[in-house]
């Protein structure tokens, strides 16, 4: 814990994230300090990304706000970067290709 029994922003973030994910042992947080302040980089199991981001990014936004508030208590500017899991960058799972194929078959059945 940090001074005055207050958790550091990193400890606070770790506590929050481990409480909402299904794979708490896969939570990794790196802390870097530069002239812009403190950057916390968060990595979680790929299956937990939805829980961390939340609907329309609401959960991520709320976590970022709380981490900034904790940072302000320590007179530090704290930012949170949620790193995308490897292998998830395309976001496509091929379902749109299957749907287009089915649509083509349906049009062929019409014999226009």
MMTF fields as JSON, N, C-alpha, C and O atoms, coordinates in Angstrom:
{
  "mmtfVersion": "1.0.0",
  "mmtfProducer": "UNKNOWN",
  "numBonds": 447,
  "numAtoms": 448,
  "numGroups": 112,
  "numChains": 1,
  "numModels": 1,
  "chainsPerModel": [1],
  "groupsPerChain": [112],
  "chainIdList": ["A"],
  "bondAtomList": [4, 2, 8, 6, 12, 10, 16, 14, 20, 18, 24, 22, 28, 26, 32, 30, 36, 34, 40, 38, 44, 42, 48, 46, 52, 50, 56, 54, 60, 58, 64, 62, 68, 66, 72, 70, 76, 74, 80, 78, 84, 82, 88, 86, 92, 90, 96, 94, 100, 98, 104, 102, 108, 106, 112, 110, 116, 114, 120, 118, 124, 122, 128, 126, 132, 130, 136, 134, 140, 138, 144, 142, 148, 146, 152, 150, 156, 154, 160, 158, 164, 162, 168, 166, 172, 170, 176, 174, 180, 178, 184, 182, 188, 186, 192, 190, 196, 194, 200, 198, 204, 202, 208, 206, 212, 210, 216, 214, 220, 218, 224, 222, 228, 226, 232, 230, 236, 234, 240, 238, 244, 242, 248, 246, 252, 250, 256, 254, 260, 258, 264, 262, 268, 266, 272, 270, 276, 274, 280, 278, 284, 282, 288, 286, 292, 290, 296, 294, 300, 298, 304, 302, 308, 306, 312, 310, 316, 314, 320, 318, 324, 322, 328, 326, 332, 330, 336, 334, 340, 338, 344, 342, 348, 346, 352, 350, 356, 354, 360, 358, 364, 362, 368, 366, 372, 370, 376, 374, 380, 378, 384, 382, 388, 386, 392, 390, 396, 394, 400, 398, 404, 402, 408, 406, 412, 410, 416, 414, 420, 418, 424, 422, 428, 426, 432, 430, 436, 434, 440, 438, 444, 442],
  "bondOrderList": [1, 1, 1, 1, 1, 1, 1, 1, 1, 1, 1, 1, 1, 1, 1, 1, 1, 1, 1, 1, 1, 1, 1, 1, 1, 1, 1, 1, 1, 1, 1, 1, 1, 1, 1, 1, 1, 1, 1, 1, 1, 1, 1, 1, 1, 1, 1, 1, 1, 1, 1, 1, 1, 1, 1, 1, 1, 1, 1, 1, 1, 1, 1, 1, 1, 1, 1, 1, 1, 1, 1, 1, 1, 1, 1, 1, 1, 1, 1, 1, 1, 1, 1, 1, 1, 1, 1, 1, 1, 1, 1, 1, 1, 1, 1, 1, 1, 1, 1, 1, 1, 1, 1, 1, 1, 1, 1, 1, 1, 1, 1],
  "groupList": [{"groupName": "UNK", "atomNameList": ["N", "CA", "C", "O"], "elementList": ["N", "C", "C", "O"], "formalChargeList": [0, 0, 0, 0], "bondAtomList": [1, 0, 2, 1, 3, 2], "bondOrderList": [1, 1, 2], "singleLetterCode": "X", "chemCompType": "L-PEPTIDE LINKING"}],
  "groupTypeList": [0, 0, 0, 0, 0, 0, 0, 0, 0, 0, 0, 0, 0, 0, 0, 0, 0, 0, 0, 0, 0, 0, 0, 0, 0, 0, 0, 0, 0, 0, 0, 0, 0, 0, 0, 0, 0, 0, 0, 0, 0, 0, 0, 0, 0, 0, 0, 0, 0, 0, 0, 0, 0, 0, 0, 0, 0, 0, 0, 0, 0, 0, 0, 0, 0, 0, 0, 0, 0, 0, 0, 0, 0, 0, 0, 0, 0, 0, 0, 0, 0, 0, 0, 0, 0, 0, 0, 0, 0, 0, 0, 0, 0, 0, 0, 0, 0, 0, 0, 0, 0, 0, 0, 0, 0, 0, 0, 0, 0, 0, 0, 0],
  "groupIdList": [1, 2, 3, 4, 5, 6, 7, 8, 9, 10, 11, 12, 13, 14, 15, 16, 17, 18, 19, 20, 21, 22, 23, 24, 25, 26, 27, 28, 29, 30, 31, 32, 33, 34, 35, 36, 37, 38, 39, 40, 41, 42, 43, 44, 45, 46, 47, 48, 49, 50, 51, 52, 53, 54, 55, 56, 57, 58, 59, 60, 61, 62, 63, 64, 65, 66, 67, 68, 69, 70, 71, 72, 73, 74, 75, 76, 77, 78, 79, 80, 81, 82, 83, 84, 85, 86, 87, 88, 89, 90, 91, 92, 93, 94, 95, 96, 97, 98, 99, 100, 101, 102, 103, 104, 105, 106, 107, 108, 109, 110, 111, 112],
  "secStructList": [7, 7, 4, 4, 4, 7, 7, 7, 2, 2, 2, 2, 2, 2, 2, 2, 2, 2, 2, 2, 7, 1, 7, 4, 4, 4, 7, 3, 3, 3, 3, 3, 3, 3, 6, 6, 3, 3, 3, 3, 3, 3, 3, 7, 7, 4, 4, 4, 2, 2, 2, 2, 2, 7, 4, 4, 4, 2, 2, 2, 2, 2, 2, 2, 2, 2, 2, 2, 2, 2, 2, 2, 2, 6, 6, 7, 7, 3, 3, 3, 3, 3, 7, 7, 7, 6, 6, 7, 1, 1, 7, 7, 7, 1, 2, 2, 2, 2, 2, 2, 2, 2, 2, 2, 2, 2, 2, 2, 2, 2, 7, 7],
  "xCoordList": [0.827, 0.0, 0.875, 2.021, 0.337, 1.058, 0.971, 0.433, 1.501, 1.498, 0.084, -0.884, -0.027, -1.302, -2.342, -3.538, -1.905, -2.795, -3.65, -4.674, -3.247, -3.933, -3.26, -2.032, -4.041, -3.412, -2.849, -3.346, -1.803, -1.298, -2.305, -3.18, -2.175, -3.079, -2.951, -3.948, -1.743, -1.535, -2.221, -2.882, -2.068, -2.707, -4.23, -4.921, -4.735, -6.172, -6.702, -7.715, -6.001, -6.408, -6.398, -7.327, -5.356, -5.26, -6.427, -7.002, -6.773, -7.882, -9.204, -9.98, -9.45, -10.698, -10.782, -11.789, -9.72, -9.738, -9.861, -10.647, -9.095, -9.174, -10.553, -10.942, -11.289, -12.632, -13.685, -14.762, -13.387, -14.416, -14.108, -14.979, -12.894, -12.54, -12.71, -12.807, -12.743, -12.85, -11.482, -11.385, -10.423, -9.069, -8.164, -7.312, -8.344, -7.557, -6.055, -5.252, -5.673, -4.249, -3.576, -2.348, -4.353, -3.812, -3.729, -3.341, -4.084, -4.032, -2.578, -1.891, -2.126, -0.774, -0.872, -1.574, -0.162, -0.156, 1.287, 2.038, 1.665, 2.983, 2.818, 1.85, 3.767, 3.733, 4.969, 6.094, 4.755, 5.859, 5.646, 4.531, 6.711, 6.652, 7.485, 8.63, 6.907, 7.648, 7.201, 6.519, 7.583, 7.247, 5.743, 5.271, 4.986, 3.537, 2.804, 1.618, 3.486, 2.863, 3.095, 4.14, 2.11, 2.197, 1.3, 0.144, 1.849, 1.072, 0.966, 1.972, -0.268, -0.529, -1.015, -2.026, -0.297, -0.679, -1.279, -0.647, -2.49, -3.241, -3.356, -3.711, -3.051, -3.247, -4.071, -3.799, -5.092, -5.946, -6.108, -5.725, -6.67, -6.981, -7.938, -8.832, -7.764, -8.641, -10.138, -10.933, -10.528, -11.944, -12.478, -13.692, -11.59, -12.003, -12.112, -12.549, -11.722, -11.726, -13.114, -13.243, -14.134, -15.492, -15.906, -16.593, -15.493, -15.833, -15.08, -15.612, -13.845, -13.039, -13.505, -13.549, -13.852, -14.304, -15.74, -16.045, -16.61, -18.012, -18.794, -18.223, -20.086, -20.955, -20.647, -20.662, -20.368, -20.008, -18.796, -18.613, -17.968, -16.772, -17.035, -16.155, -18.236, -18.609, -17.761, -17.357, -17.487, -16.699, -15.268, -14.718, -14.67, -13.308, -13.245, -12.303, -14.234, -14.28, -14.374, -13.699, -15.199, -15.354, -14.058, -13.658, -13.411, -12.148, -11.091, -10.358, -11.007, -10.034, -10.287, -9.349, -11.553, -11.894, -11.457, -10.867, -11.743, -11.36, -9.844, -9.334, -9.12, -7.655, -7.093, -6.14, -7.673, -7.218, -7.461, -6.624, -8.6, -8.908, -7.897, -7.418, -7.573, -6.57, -5.236, -4.528, -4.894, -3.66, -3.646, -2.627, -4.771, -4.854, -4.605, -4.016, -5.063, -4.827, -3.33, -2.884, -2.561, -1.11, -0.385, 0.839, -1.149, -0.612, 0.14, 1.224, -0.458, 0.148, -0.914, -2.082, -0.49, -1.387, -1.254, -0.179, -2.348, -2.314, -3.231, -4.389, -2.694, -3.465, -3.449, -2.497, -4.518, -4.652, -4.706, -5.494, -3.859, -3.866, -4.277, -3.621, -5.363, -5.819, -5.296, -5.725, -4.375, -3.731, -4.577, -5.09, -4.708, -5.485, -4.72, -3.524, -5.394, -4.717, -4.21, -4.815, -3.107, -2.556, -3.525, -4.181, -3.609, -4.484, -5.91, -6.736, -6.231, -7.606, -7.742, -8.82, -6.696, -6.713, -7.671, -8.143, -7.987, -8.891, -10.335, -11.114, -10.685, -12.04, -13.035, -14.178, -12.633, -13.549, -13.419, -12.316, -14.539, -14.51, -15.034, -15.263, -15.227, -15.664, -17.167, -17.639, -17.944, -19.39, -20.001, -21.014, -19.428, -19.989, -19.802, -20.647, -18.7, -18.487, -19.535, -20.046, -19.865, -20.885, -22.24, -22.993, -22.551, -23.828, -23.924, -24.96, -22.851, -22.858, -23.029, -23.732, -22.405, -22.533, -23.984, -24.509, -24.624, -26.031, -26.919, -27.858, -26.637, -27.412, -27.313, -28.31, -26.107, -25.914, -26.738, -27.348, -26.742, -27.523, -29.016, -29.734, -29.474, -30.888, -31.26, -32.345, -30.375, -30.647, -30.678, -31.498, -29.796, -29.792, -31.107, -31.589, -31.675, -32.944, -34.095, -35.059, -33.987, -35.047, -35.083, -36.125, -33.958, -33.844, -34.356, -35.239, -33.795, -34.199, -33.581, -33.824],
  "yCoordList": [-1.18, 0.0, 1.248, 1.217, 2.317, 3.576, 4.294, 3.763, 5.486, 6.28, 6.486, 6.472, 6.676, 6.954, 5.861, 6.148, 4.634, 3.497, 3.633, 2.961, 4.484, 4.626, 3.718, 3.671, 3.001, 2.161, 3.031, 4.126, 2.53, 3.227, 3.01, 2.149, 3.789, 3.64, 2.236, 1.65, 1.695, 0.348, -0.702, -1.603, -0.588, -1.538, -1.457, -2.475, -0.24, -0.021, -0.652, -1.351, -0.394, -0.951, -2.478, -3.125, -3.038, -4.493, -5.073, -6.088, -4.444, -4.901, -4.862, -5.817, -3.755, -3.597, -4.63, -5.324, -4.727, -5.608, -7.069, -7.816, -7.481, -8.878, -9.225, -10.393, -8.228, -8.452, -8.633, -9.165, -8.19, -8.276, -9.292, -9.592, -9.823, -10.759, -12.212, -12.513, -13.101, -14.533, -15.187, -16.269, -14.531, -15.067, -14.067, -13.434, -13.92, -12.926, -13.209, -12.289, -14.46, -14.786, -14.31, -14.294, -13.927, -13.446, -11.921, -11.372, -11.239, -9.774, -9.321, -9.741, -8.464, -7.901, -6.392, -5.873, -5.689, -4.231, -3.753, -4.099, -2.95, -2.326, -0.854, -0.215, -0.326, 1.088, 1.777, 1.347, 2.857, 3.636, 5.098, 5.613, 5.755, 7.171, 7.951, 7.594, 9.017, 9.918, 11.347, 11.611, 12.278, 13.683, 13.945, 14.971, 13.033, 13.194, 12.678, 12.958, 11.942, 11.384, 9.891, 9.385, 9.193, 7.748, 7.074, 7.456, 6.075, 5.285, 3.864, 3.184, 3.427, 2.05, 1.301, 1.671, 0.25, -0.574, -1.873, -2.598, -2.15, -3.304, -4.368, -4.074, -5.606, -6.761, -7.789, -8.095, -8.318, -9.347, -10.485, -10.362, -11.579, -12.721, -12.244, -11.443, -12.723, -12.284, -12.431, -11.595, -13.471, -13.671, -12.64, -12.491, -11.928, -10.934, -9.518, -8.609, -9.321, -7.967, -7.332, -6.143, -8.1, -7.563, -7.053, -6.037, -7.753, -7.329, -6.054, -5.198, -5.942, -4.768, -3.543, -2.44, -3.731, -2.615, -2.232, -1.051, -3.209, -2.935, -2.468, -2.224, -2.348, -1.918, -0.474, 0.41, -0.243, 1.086, 1.685, 2.902, 0.851, 1.351, 1.981, 2.628, 1.795, 2.432, 1.961, 2.772, 0.668, 0.138, 0.675, 1.102, 0.653, 1.172, 2.65, 3.089, 3.407, 4.845, 5.067, 5.94, 4.285, 4.416, 4.045, 4.72, 2.971, 2.557, 3.637, 3.958, 4.206, 5.284, 6.481, 7.077, 6.819, 7.946, 7.676, 8.543, 6.485, 6.144, 6.141, 6.614, 5.6, 5.564, 6.986, 7.272, 7.875, 9.278, 9.94, 10.706, 9.646, 10.223, 9.749, 10.544, 8.461, 7.923, 8.619, 8.956, 8.835, 9.534, 10.96, 11.434, 11.64, 13.022, 13.112, 14.073, 12.103, 12.071, 12.021, 12.491, 11.441, 11.355, 12.442, 12.417, 13.39, 14.487, 13.985, 14.47, 13.003, 12.44, 12.336, 12.061, 12.559, 12.373, 10.913, 10.477, 10.166, 8.74, 8.461, 8.878, 7.75, 7.339, 5.82, 5.167, 5.275, 3.833, 3.469, 4.028, 2.526, 1.985, 0.519, -0.273, 0.171, -1.21, -1.823, -1.454, -2.754, -3.339, -4.463, -5.318, -4.438, -5.453, -6.768, -6.788, -7.864, -9.164, -9.518, -9.141, -10.238, -10.672, -11.61, -12.426, -11.49, -12.361, -11.87, -12.549, -10.733, -10.216, -8.963, -8.37, -8.537, -7.237, -7.134, -6.033, -8.217, -8.127, -7.994, -7.273, -8.681, -8.624, -9.438, -9.601, -9.957, -10.725, -12.207, -12.74, -12.846, -14.274, -15.104, -16.305, -14.461, -15.189, -15.326, -15.849, -14.885, -15.054, -14.22, -14.63, -13.062, -12.245, -12.93, -12.793, -13.671, -14.404, -15.499, -15.714, -16.196, -17.235, -16.644, -17.228, -15.478, -14.829, -14.414, -14.623, -13.822, -13.423, -14.62, -14.526, -15.738, -16.951, -17.43, -17.823, -17.396, -17.81, -16.858, -17.303, -15.545, -14.567, -14.846, -14.749, -15.195, -15.501, -16.724, -16.752, -17.728, -18.935, -18.605, -19.122, -17.755, -17.363, -16.638, -16.856, -15.778, -15.05, -16.008, -15.844, -17.004, -17.99, -18.773, -19.15, -19.012, -19.746, -18.959, -19.551, -17.634, -16.807, -16.894, -16.649, -17.24, -17.364, -16.126, -16.2, -15.001, -13.731, -13.537, -12.52],
  "zCoordList": [0.0, 0.0, 0.0, 0.448, -0.493, -0.557, 0.791, 1.762, 0.824, 2.054, 2.59, 1.829, 3.895, 4.567, 4.319, 4.252, 4.184, 3.959, 2.7, 2.577, 1.774, 0.496, -0.519, -0.587, -1.302, -2.335, -3.447, -3.709, -4.098, -5.279, -6.404, -6.309, -7.458, -8.598, -9.181, -9.602, -9.21, -9.75, -8.875, -9.391, -7.564, -6.652, -6.75, -6.736, -6.85, -6.964, -8.253, -8.241, -9.373, -10.655, -10.616, -11.1, -10.044, -9.958, -9.162, -9.556, -8.062, -7.227, -8.006, -7.971, -8.707, -9.465, -10.587, -10.726, -11.385, -12.55, -12.132, -12.715, -11.13, -10.694, -10.148, -10.142, -9.695, -9.182, -10.268, -9.998, -11.511, -12.557, -13.653, -14.47, -13.689, -14.763, -14.325, -13.135, -15.315, -15.046, -14.855, -14.276, -15.342, -15.245, -14.508, -15.131, -13.191, -12.451, -12.462, -12.303, -12.646, -12.677, -13.969, -14.049, -14.969, -16.247, -16.312, -17.343, -15.24, -15.21, -15.037, -14.106, -15.945, -15.868, -15.99, -16.857, -15.115, -15.142, -15.09, -14.178, -16.085, -16.098, -15.764, -16.179, -15.014, -14.624, -15.17, -14.916, -15.928, -16.475, -16.121, -16.21, -15.724, -15.372, -16.378, -16.657, -16.921, -17.801, -17.536, -16.546, -18.419, -18.199, -18.276, -17.787, -18.882, -18.991, -17.753, -17.576, -16.91, -15.72, -15.638, -16.047, -15.105, -14.912, -15.954, -16.135, -16.628, -17.576, -17.047, -16.845, -16.826, -16.427, -17.662, -18.259, -18.045, -19.195, -18.668, -17.899, -19.088, -18.598, -19.683, -20.824, -19.309, -20.181, -19.42, -18.26, -20.108, -19.512, -20.505, -21.668, -20.05, -20.906, -22.005, -21.732, -23.24, -24.339, -24.042, -24.472, -23.32, -23.004, -22.012, -21.872, -21.324, -20.33, -20.889, -20.183, -22.141, -22.695, -22.667, -22.376, -22.96, -22.952, -21.586, -21.481, -20.539, -19.184, -18.796, -18.089, -19.263, -18.923, -19.706, -19.162, -20.978, -21.814, -21.477, -21.316, -21.369, -21.055, -22.271, -23.333, -22.107, -23.189, -23.552, -22.695, -24.823, -25.334, -24.633, -24.654, -24.014, -23.346, -21.987, -21.42, -21.465, -20.196, -19.024, -18.189, -18.949, -17.831, -17.897, -16.882, -19.081, -19.239, -18.87, -18.21, -19.29, -18.989, -17.476, -16.93, -16.813, -15.364, -14.632, -13.683, -15.082, -14.451, -14.641, -13.706, -15.858, -16.12, -15.198, -14.668, -15.019, -14.145, -12.711, -12.066, -12.214, -10.844, -10.661, -9.645, -11.659, -11.568, -11.565, -10.839, -12.367, -12.374, -11.022, -10.544, -10.407, -9.088, -8.047, -7.239, -8.064, -7.145, -7.387, -6.438, -8.647, -8.987, -8.466, -7.965, -8.583, -8.1, -6.593, -6.1, -5.886, -4.434, -4.125, -3.078, -5.06, -4.884, -5.674, -5.803, -6.197, -7.005, -8.232, -8.557, -8.906, -10.113, -11.201, -10.927, -12.427, -13.566, -13.999, -14.411, -13.902, -14.201, -15.389, -15.41, -16.372, -17.54, -17.626, -17.2, -18.184, -18.325, -19.798, -20.561, -20.186, -21.541, -21.436, -20.76, -22.109, -22.127, -23.417, -24.51, -23.281, -24.446, -25.025, -24.303, -26.346, -27.042, -27.046, -27.339, -26.726, -26.723, -28.118, -29.122, -28.171, -29.448, -30.131, -29.484, -31.448, -32.214, -32.322, -32.932, -31.762, -31.793, -32.645, -32.673, -33.338, -33.998, -35.169, -35.452, -35.867, -37.009, -36.584, -37.208, -35.535, -35.026, -35.835, -35.407, -36.998, -37.829, -37.505, -37.391, -37.362, -37.071, -38.224, -38.079, -39.383, -40.559, -40.681, -41.691, -39.706, -39.763, -40.877, -41.444, -41.219, -42.289, -43.636, -44.521, -43.802, -45.044, -45.191, -46.29, -44.105, -44.146, -44.499, -45.277, -43.925, -44.18, -45.641, -46.272, -46.196, -47.597, -48.515, -49.521, -48.193, -48.985, -48.99, -50.032, -47.83, -47.727, -48.523, -49.183, -48.47, -49.237, -50.733, -51.448, -51.214, -52.629, -53.038, -54.107, -52.165, -52.444, -52.506, -53.362, -51.608, -51.594, -52.877, -53.417, -53.372, -54.615, -55.803, -56.706, -55.811, -56.89, -56.913, -57.981, -55.751, -55.682, -56.331, -56.817, -56.336, -56.921, -58.448, -59.055, -59.071, -60.528, -61.24, -62.094, -60.876, -61.506, -62.842, -63.493]
}
